[in-house]
Amino acid sequence: MAGAVVQPGTRVGDDVIVNTRASVDHDCIIGAHVHIAPGATLSGEVTVGDCTHIGTGTSVVQGVRIGRGVLVRAGALVIRDIEDGRDVAGVPCREFA
């Protein structure tokens, strides 16, 4: 997508969307069927599990692991690992009620 950046050492699975102005920094691992929405930023060495959605404008700090089937809602700040199947939002992000 326009303005998307994927840095060296990153591995991207099948059917992934790195949307407009999204940035995926060095050495990330992006699973299959992931959507990284517009303006999202993944710092280096982030792991994103299969079938996960990273919402618009989300920021993920260095080295975080986001599990499989996770919904990270728009504008979240991810500062720690997220287990499989969670729905999170906020700054910093936490389980969405």
Protein Blocks (a to p, Z undefined) as FASTA:
>chain_A
ZZiacdehiacdehiacdehiacdehiacdehiacdehiacdehiacdehiacdehiacd
ehiacdehiacdehiacfbdcdehiacedjdddddZZ
